[in-house]
Amino acid sequence: MGAIALHICFGNRGFKWPLRDEDAVQVWTADHNMIATLPGRVLRHLVELHLAGAAMQDEIGGLLRRPLGRLRARASVVKPYDQSRRDALRVQRRSRRK
């Protein structure tokens, strides 16, 4: 993904301006205490990171969804649990230890 450009929009007034790297966004609490001042560069990187993470999750989700069909198809090929066969193999393994 290439670099993105963020724009600050003011509600339904239709006014917006690009958020430049040298601009800053102040973060305030509901009771009017300023928590932090984030540079525009940091916000752009945070948004890019978030979008890249979302794209990666979507890609991984697509990869994980594909093999499930193949696994379900193979489930009918798997042999049923056979206790007598397991017991015979266990006896063979233990006889090799002696």
N, C-alpha and C positions, 0 to 999 in steps of 0.2 A: 504494500500500500504506500502510495506517495504521501508527501506532506499534505496536510489539510489546512484549510483556512476557517477560523471561527469568526462568527459575526454576533455581536450583541444586538438583540432585538428588543424593542420596547413595546410589549403588548400588542394591542390592535391599532396603534398609531401608524404602523408601517415604517417607522424610523429604525434604521439599523446602521451600525458601523463595524468595520473589521477589527477584531481584537488582535493587536500587534504584539510582538514579543516584549516591547518596552512598556506596554500598558499593564495595569494591575487591577485585580478584582479583590475587593474587600469582603470578607466573610463575617457576618454579624449574627448574633443570637436574637431570639424573639424579644428579649428584654434590652436590646440596644447595646450590647457589649461586643466590641470587635474581637473576633477570635484570631483572624489571620489576614494577611495580605498576600495573595498569590499572583506572581508575575504571569503575564499572558503566555510566555514560553512554557511555563510549568503546566498551565491549563491545557495548552495544545498537546503537550506530550501525554498528559493524563487521558485526554480524549482519544488520542491515537492508540495508546496502550489498551484502553477499554475496547475500542473497535477491533483491534488486532486480536485481543483475547476472545471476543465474541465470534469473530470469524474462525479462529482456531477451534473453539468449542463446536461450532457448526460443522467444521470439516471433520473433527474427531467423531462427532455424533453420526455423520454420514458413513464414516468408516466402520463404526461399531454396528450400525444398522444393517449393513450389507451381509456380513458373515452369518448373522442369525438365521437367515433363510437356509444357508448351507448346513448349519448345525442342526436345524430342525429336520432337514432331509436325511441327515446321517443318523438321527436318533433311532430310526427304524432298523438300521443296520447293526446297532449295538446289541450284543448278545445278552440274553437275560441272565440274571445272577444265578450261578450254579454252585451251590454249597459243596456238593461232592467233588467237583473239579478243584475248588479252592482247597479242600482238605487234602486231596491227592498232591497238589503242588506243595503244600505246607510240609507233608511227609517227605517229599523229595528233597526239599531244602534242608530239613533237619537231618536227613541221612547223609548229606554231603559234609556236614560239620564234624562228624565222627571220624 
